[in-house]
Every structure is written in C-alpha cells, then in structure tokens.
Amino acid sequence: MGYGASAGDPAAQVQTVDQVIELLQTPPPWRRELEPIYNSLAAMEAPVDWPAPGEETEDKLFAVCALIFVNPAQSDRALNVLRHALGGARFEYILALLAFVRTAHFWTVVHPEIEIEDDVKELMNKHKALAALLLQEPDTSS
C-alpha cells in the first residue's frame, strides 16, 4: 500500500485501503483460539508458498508471527509451527523481517522527533479510518 512500488518491490501486489483496514482490525492472536491455528500449520504436508493477501493461511502465519514478535522468548510452539509451515529458508527470512521491524519500532520510540513522512500523512488525511487504526496504541497484552 502506498505510493511507488509496494514493499519496495515492483512485482508485489498492492493492498487496498479496505484490505489494510481489515488486516489491522483482525484480533491479535492472544485474543483468539490458538489451537486451530497451531494444528492447521503443523498439519501442512509441505512448506507453503507465500499466501495471497486475505487468504486463511496468511492470517494463520500473521498470528504466529505476531506471537513471536511480541514475546519471542515464550513462543516455542509458534516458532516450531512457523518453521514447519514455511520451511527453513523462508522461516529465516521472516525472522529477519521481524527482527528488522522490531529494531525499527525501537528506533522510532527512542527518536520521537522523527516525523511521519508527507506521503503517509496525505494517505492518512484521505482515509481517516485507516489513520485511526495506525495511530492507536497496539494491543500487545498477551
């Protein structure tokens, strides 16, 4: 979503505002039943290809990734099913992405003088519901 190449990749599928709002409104994993998510990912017979936006598998992968992101030290089961579902290389790539995002979050917290970029301000001015979701405090109480 945004201007230019989505995710920095000209081949990446662009998300609509409605798709992003739906994703941001998804309950966090600590507010959901985890057994079906774990069981489904553990039952996969072969590593999954990257799912398309909005697919059920994407939701399950996001759920375990969120658990790992928020509390990596207590995410053994999530790590195991994620490794199984993605295979070794993709598992390491997603962990690298989570580490990068975690570092970026830390950086913005310790540098409150960093301003939101103009294109993001414009996007949020045009889409108030999206802005409200992006600016609210995250639900990280697991």
C-alpha positions in Angstrom: 0.0 0.0 0.0 1.2 3.5 -0.6 2.9 5.3 -3.4 5.5 3.9 -5.7 6.4 0.2 -5.5 4.6 -1.6 -2.7 7.1 -3.1 -0.2 9.8 -1.7 -2.4 9.1 -4.5 -5.0 7.5 -3.6 -8.3 6.2 -7.1 -8.6 4.5 -7.0 -5.1 0.7 -7.0 -5.1 -0.6 -3.6 -3.9 -3.1 -3.7 -1.0 -6.2 -1.6 -1.0 -7.1 0.7 1.9 -10.0 -1.6 2.7 -7.7 -4.7 2.8 -5.3 -2.9 5.1 -8.1 -1.8 7.4 -9.4 -5.4 7.5 -5.9 -6.7 8.4 -5.5 -4.0 11.2 -8.9 -4.9 12.6 -8.0 -8.6 12.9 -7.9 -9.6 16.6 -4.4 -10.2 17.9 -3.5 -13.9 18.5 -3.7 -13.5 22.3 -7.4 -12.7 21.8 -8.1 -15.8 19.6 -8.2 -19.5 20.0 -4.6 -20.6 19.1 -5.0 -24.4 18.9 -6.7 -24.4 15.5 -4.0 -22.2 14.1 -1.2 -24.3 15.5 -2.8 -27.5 14.4 -3.5 -26.3 10.9 0.1 -25.1 10.3 1.5 -28.2 11.9 -0.6 -30.4 9.6 0.8 -28.9 6.4 2.4 -31.6 4.3 4.9 -29.3 2.5 6.1 -25.8 3.1 3.6 -23.3 1.9 4.3 -20.8 -0.8 3.8 -17.2 0.3 -0.1 -16.9 0.6 -2.0 -14.2 -1.3 -3.4 -11.3 0.8 -6.5 -12.2 2.7 -6.0 -16.0 2.5 -6.7 -18.1 5.6 -3.1 -19.3 5.6 -1.9 -15.7 5.6 -4.0 -15.0 8.7 -2.5 -18.0 10.5 1.0 -17.1 9.6 0.5 -13.5 10.7 -0.9 -14.8 14.0 2.1 -16.9 14.9 4.4 -14.1 13.6 2.7 -11.7 16.0 3.2 -14.0 18.9 6.9 -14.4 18.0 7.3 -10.6 17.5 5.7 -9.6 20.8 7.2 -12.3 23.0 9.9 -14.3 21.3 11.2 -15.9 24.5 7.8 -17.6 25.1 7.0 -18.6 21.5 8.5 -22.0 21.2 5.3 -23.6 19.7 4.7 -20.7 17.3 8.4 -20.9 16.2 8.1 -24.6 15.6 4.9 -24.4 13.5 6.1 -21.4 11.6 9.4 -23.3 10.7 7.3 -26.3 9.6 4.8 -24.3 7.6 7.4 -22.1 5.8 10.4 -24.4 5.5 13.9 -23.4 6.6 14.9 -20.6 4.2 11.5 -18.8 4.4 11.4 -19.2 8.1 14.8 -17.5 8.5 13.7 -14.7 6.1 10.5 -14.0 8.1 12.5 -14.0 11.3 15.0 -11.5 9.8 12.0 -9.3 8.7 10.5 -9.5 12.3 13.9 -8.5 13.7 14.2 -5.6 11.3 10.7 -4.4 12.2 11.4 -4.8 15.9 14.5 -2.6 15.5 12.6 0.0 13.5 10.0 0.2 16.2 12.6 0.6 18.9 14.3 3.3 16.8 11.1 5.3 16.5 10.4 5.1 20.2 13.8 6.4 21.2 13.7 9.1 18.5 10.3 10.8 19.0 11.4 13.7 16.9 11.1 11.6 13.7 8.1 12.9 11.8 5.6 10.9 9.8 6.5 11.3 6.1 4.4 13.5 3.9 3.0 10.7 1.7 1.9 8.8 4.8 0.3 12.0 6.2 -1.5 12.5 2.9 -2.7 8.9 2.9 -4.0 9.2 6.5 -5.7 12.5 5.8 -7.6 10.9 2.9 -8.5 7.8 4.9 -9.5 8.7 8.5 -10.5 5.1 9.5 -7.0 3.9 8.4 -5.4 6.7 10.3 -7.3 5.9 13.5 -6.1 2.3 13.3 -2.5 3.2 12.6 -2.3 5.8 15.3 -4.0 3.8 18.1 -1.9 2.1 20.8 -1.3 -1.5 19.9 -2.9 -4.4 21.9 0.2 -6.3 23.0 -1.2 -7.7 26.2 -0.6 -11.4 25.7 
